Amino acid sequence: MLQKISNHIAECLERAANAEQRAAAADDPAVKADFERNALTWRQLAASYQFAETLERFILDRERVKHGLWRR
């Protein structure tokens, strides 16, 4: 599951970078603003996936501790 989340994060960041490039190339201020909002949205989604990944790791670690499977 963590690998799948990491793939989603990478895809979101790639889409954000693409939107930022398109915003930089846009001549029309409205189009530029749309691409900038789009990039922000992709970055926010990536951050949400990162939070979910962190939470999943925390839960898995707690389960390992609970069942005595914790190893450093």
RABEL-V178657 format. One record per residue. N is the residue number from 1. RES is the residue in one small letter. SS is DSSP state (h for helix, s for strand, l for the rest). D_FIRST is the distance of its C-alpha to the first C-alpha in whole Angstrom. Layout:
# RABEL-V178657
N_RES_SS_D_FIRST / N_RES_SS_D_FIRST
This chain:
# RABEL-V178657
1_m_l_0 / 2_l_h_4 / 3_q_h_5 / 4_k_h_5 / 5_i_h_6 / 6_s_h_9 / 7_n_h_10 / 8_h_h_11 / 9_i_h_13 / 10_a_h_14 / 11_e_h_16 / 12_c_h_17 / 13_l_h_19 / 14_e_h_20 / 15_r_h_21 / 16_a_h_23 / 17_a_h_25 / 18_n_h_26 / 19_a_h_27 / 20_e_h_29 / 21_q_h_31 / 22_r_h_32 / 23_a_h_33 / 24_a_h_35 / 25_a_h_37 / 26_a_l_38 / 27_d_l_41 / 28_d_l_41 / 29_p_h_40 / 30_a_h_39 / 31_v_h_36 / 32_k_h_36 / 33_a_h_35 / 34_d_h_32 / 35_f_h_31 / 36_e_h_30 / 37_r_h_29 / 38_n_h_26 / 39_a_h_25 / 40_l_h_25 / 41_t_h_23 / 42_w_h_20 / 43_r_h_21 / 44_q_h_20 / 45_l_h_17 / 46_a_h_16 / 47_a_h_17 / 48_s_h_15 / 49_y_h_12 / 50_q_h_13 / 51_f_h_14 / 52_a_h_11 / 53_e_h_9 / 54_t_h_12 / 55_l_h_12 / 56_e_h_9 / 57_r_h_10 / 58_f_h_14 / 59_i_h_13 / 60_l_h_11 / 61_d_h_14 / 62_r_h_17 / 63_e_h_16 / 64_r_h_17 / 65_v_h_20 / 66_k_h_21 / 67_h_l_21 / 68_g_l_22 / 69_l_l_20 / 70_w_l_20 / 71_r_l_21 / 72_r_l_22
